[in-house]
């Protein structure tokens, strides 16, 4: 069998051309693997460096089928890809990362919760509702008590579609769409674990990371590795993540977001079957990055080592509050002078408050040193907007 490397007849169809695709593409270019990309935005970050860039809707069945036919593998960078198209591509011999069946379960948060419960994987108490009106009735009848966590069943992202409901009046503004109610967990730490699962059945687990969230934007602000929990507890999380990936039949990556409760229990919150913000630090921090690991899966190359090289912390670069429009970065000289820091920008030309535009990865001799460096670089760099004449 010929190698996928430097092979004009081997090509990966990348569904989604955003920052995750851009970082995946960087690994493919480094290893000379052909990639074509599809994205609805003509200015998507992946427009440069691919063998072919197509503008189109990856949620549309016909568009995905036409684009991905003839490729040897299909990789997603966003969950909203048309899953029926993936299933039919698999029937035509295109190996999909993740498989269609796994993505179908993951796309719906209610189906995710049902899957964990059916397979004996720990998750918080929940109930599915066809619409917010059903949840209001459950609260009014006393079957559910406040506070609780409300999640849109399908389509939520980066804090959108997730709310902690503390007052009855907050239920009135929820959209009348399928949703999930969950008990509000007493969380000690939010931990992320990424598993790579190869088509040959082998797996590799990245070191668990601690995720710290912005109090307003409800998106990851810092990612810290090693995570500040006992080794025995982290080993349990790794085993649960491996079980989740195996039970789902994942090929490629599965990012598992855990709650570690104050009474020492692990609960699966949500998963993503693709590269994840919690794994960006693996580029500088680990022997093999999450993006190279996904490329290895898609090309049939063996999985690499996930060993942590040194303490590593990631901080997101996001649009400053109060600014919209063409992005302008202020403080670059100061930020780039911080030792041990690596800047990744995502190719986005427009800013808005809290929009993810890039990230910093900082390494150090200790977690405290790496975190201090990441914070210093992040605070020095301001993503504002070019004044309009």
N, C-alpha and C positions, 0 to 999 in steps of 0.2 A: 504494500500500500504506500503510495507516495505521500510525502509530508505536506501539510497545509502551508508550511512556510515557503515563501518565495515561489508560490505555485499560482500561475495565472488562471488555473481552472478551479481554484478553491476560493469561495467567497462567503462571507457572513452577511446576512441581511439584518441590519440594525434598525429596529422599530422604535423611533424616537431619537431626536438629534440634539438633546440638551446637554447639560454639563456632565451627566453620568456617561452619556455616549461619548462625549469629547475625551474624558479620561480613559475610557475603554479603547477608543480609537488611538490614543497615544501609545498604548501598549501594543496594539496591532501594528502600528507603523514601526515601532521599535523592533518587532519580531517579523516584519515583512509579511503580514497576513492581510489579504484583501477584504475590504469592508465596503458595502453600499449602505446608505442611510436614507430614512424616510422621516419627514417631519412636516407639520402644517405651516411652519414658519420659514419663509425663504431666507431669513437671517439667522437661522438656528446655528449654534456653535459648531455642529458637525459638518457644516457646508464645506469646510476646508479639509483636505486630507483624505477624503473617501474616494473610492474609484468612481462612484456615481452617487449624486445627491438628488433626491426626488422630493418635490413639494407635494404633500398629500396628507389625507386624514388617516391616521393609523387605527381609528375606531371603525373605519368603513371596510366591510368585508372585501368587496371587489378590489379596492385600492391595495389592501395588504396582500391579497392573492397575486395580483399582477406584479407587485413590487418584489415579493420574496420568492416567487417561482424560479427555479434554477439555481438558487443558493444551496450550499451544503448544510448551513445552519442558520437559525434565526434567533436573535437575542433581543430582549426588550430592555428598555430603560424606564418604563412607566407601565403601571398596572392596567391602564384603560385600553390597551391594545385589544382589537377584536379577537375574542377567544375562539369563535367559530372558525375564523380563518386559520388560526394556529392549528386547530384540530384537523382541518382539511390539508394543510401543508404537511403535517405529520403523516397523513395517509399517503401523500405523494412522495414521502421519503426525506423531507426536510426535518432535521432534528431540531426541536425547539427548546430553548432555555429561558423560562421554565416550560415544562410540558403543559399542553392546553388544560388537562384535567386539574392540575394543581392550581393554575392561574384562575380557573373558574371558581374554585373554592375560595381563593384568597381575595378575589375582587369584591366579595360581599362580606362585610364584617360580621354579619349574623351567621353566615355560613361558616366563617372561620371559627366562631365560638362553638357552633354545633360540632365542628370537626374535632376540636380539642376535647369537648365533653365525651364524644363518642369513642375517642381513642385513649381515654384515660390520661390526658395531658392536663396539667393544672391551669385553671383560668378563673377569673373572678365570677361571682354569681351574676347572671344576666337574664334578660328576656327580650325576645324579638317582637316588634310591633309593626303592623302594616302602615301605620301613620302616627303622627304625633298625638292625634285625638285619642288613640288607644292608650298611650302612655298617660295622658291627662286623666282618663277615666281610672286607670290603675292607681294613680296617686290620690285622686279624690275618694276612691273607695278604701284607701288605707292599705292596699296590697303592696304598693311601693311607697317608701318614705324618703323624704329629702334629708340630706343632699344625695344626689346620684349623678352618674356620668351619662350624658346623652351622646350618641354617635349616629351620624348619618350612615345608613347601611352601605351605601355605594357612592363613590365619588369624592369622599373627603380627602384632604391632603394638607400637610404643614399647618395643622391647627384649625383649618377650615372644616366644619362639619363635626367638631367635637367641643362639647361644653360641659362644665360642671354646673348642674342646676341646683341652686341653694334655696330659691324662693319660688312659690307656686306661680307667680306672675311671669317668671321666665319661660314657663312652658308654653305660654300663649303665643310667643313669637317664633316658635319652631316651625319649620316647613312641614307640610303634610305629605311626607315621604316615608318610605320604610326606614326604620331606625332600630337601634339597640339601646336598652337601658342596662347599665352596669352599676354594681355597688361601688361606692367610693372607697378605695383601698387605702389603708394606712401604710404609706410607702416609706421605706428607709432609703432605698436607692432604686434608680431606674438604670437597668443594665442592658447593654446590647451585646449579642453574640451572633457572629456571622459564620455560617457553615457553607463550605463548598462541597458539592456532591457530583462526582464524575459519572459519566455514562457507564463506566465499568463497575460502579457501586462503591468505589472508595470515597472516603470523606476526609476533610481536613477542617478543623475548627480554629477560627482566629481567637486570640486572647480576648476575654470579656472586657468591655469598656463601660465606664460610668458616663451617663448622659445627664447634663445639666441644662435645664430649659429656661428660656427667656420668660419672665413673668407676664409680659404683655403679649408678645407674638406667639407664645406657646410653641416655639420651634427650638431645636437644639442650639444652644449657645456655646457650650464647651463639651468636648468628648475627651475622656481621661483614661489612659492606659499605662500601668495596670490599674484595674478597678480597686477601690478601697474596701475589699471584703476578704474574709478568710479564704485561704486556698481551697479548703474543703467545700465551702459554699459555691465558689466559682466553678469548681469541677462538676458540681451537680448541675449548674446552669448549662455548662458545655454539653453534658450528657442529654439534658432535656432538649436542647437545640438540635443535637444530632438526631434524636428520636423524632422530633417534629419534621425535620427535613426528610427522613426516611419514610415516615408514615404518609407524608404528602406525595412522595415519589418525585421529589425535586431533582432536577438536573440544573447545574449551574450554582447559583447562590441563593441562600435563604438568610435574610437578616431577621433575627428574632428579638423583639423588644420585651424585656421582662420587667415585672415589678418584684422587688425583693422586700417583703413586708417586715414590719418591726418585730413580728414574732417569728421571723426566720423562715418564711415560706416563699417559694418561687411561684409566680403566676405569669403565664404568657399573656401579654397585652395584645400586641399585633405583630404581624410578620410582613415582610416584603420580599418577593422572589427575584431580586435584582441587586445591583450595587446600592449601597445605602450610605447616607451621611455619616452614620456611626462607624463606617469602615474606611473613610477617607485617610485617616492617619496611618493606615497600613502602607501607603505609598512610601513614606519615609521611615515608618516605625517597624515594619515587619520584613522578613526575608522575601516574602512574595506578597504583592498587593492584592486586594480584592479584585481589581480589574484584570491583572495578569492571571489570577486564578480562574476567572470566568473565561478568559481567552483560552486557557489550557483546556478547560472543559469543552468548549465549542470546537476546538481543533483536535481533540483526542490526545493531547499531550498529558503526561502525568502531572498530578497535583504537586505544587511546590510546598516548601516549609512555610508554616505560619508563625514561626518563632519571633518573639518581640526582640528587636535589636537593643533598644534602650527605652526608658520612660518617654512617652510621647503624648502630647496634648494637641487637639485641634480646636480652632475657634473659627466660626463662620464670619465671612465678610458680607454684611447686609447693607441695603440701602438705608441711609440716614433718615430719621423722621423729619417730615416737613419738606422733602425734596422728591420731585418727579420730573422725568425727562431724560435727556442725554446725560449719561453718567460722566462725572469728573472726579478723579481721585486726588484727595488732598492729604499731605503728610507722608508721601511715599518715601522720601529720603530718611525721615526719622524711623519709619516702620521697618524699612529694609536694613537698617543698621543694627537691629536687635539680633544678637547672636543666636544661632541654632534654629532660625525661623525660615520657612519655605512658603512662598506665596503662590497660590493657584488661583487664577482668574478664569471665569467660565465663558468668556466670549459674549457676554450680554452688554449691549450698548445703552439700554434704557434702565433707569433706576426708579424705584418707588420704595416707600417705607417698608423695611424688613425683607425686601426681596433678596434672595440668596444670589450674590454676585461672584462669590469665590470663597476660599478658606485659607487660613494659615495653619501650617503644621509646625509645631515647635518640639524639639528634642532637648534632653538635658540629662544630667547625671542623676536627677531625682524627679519625681512627679512635681514637687513644688517648684523646682527650677523650670521645668518645661511649661508648667501652667503659668508662671510669672512671665515667661517670655512670650507665650501665646497671647496673654492679656495685654502686654505692652505693645506688641505689634498691632493687635486688633484695635486698641484704643487710639493709636497714632494715625491709622489710616481711616479716612472719612470718605465714604461713597456718597457724594452730593450730586449736584446737577449743574451742567453748563448754563450760565445765564443766557436767556434768549434775547436776541437783539430786536 
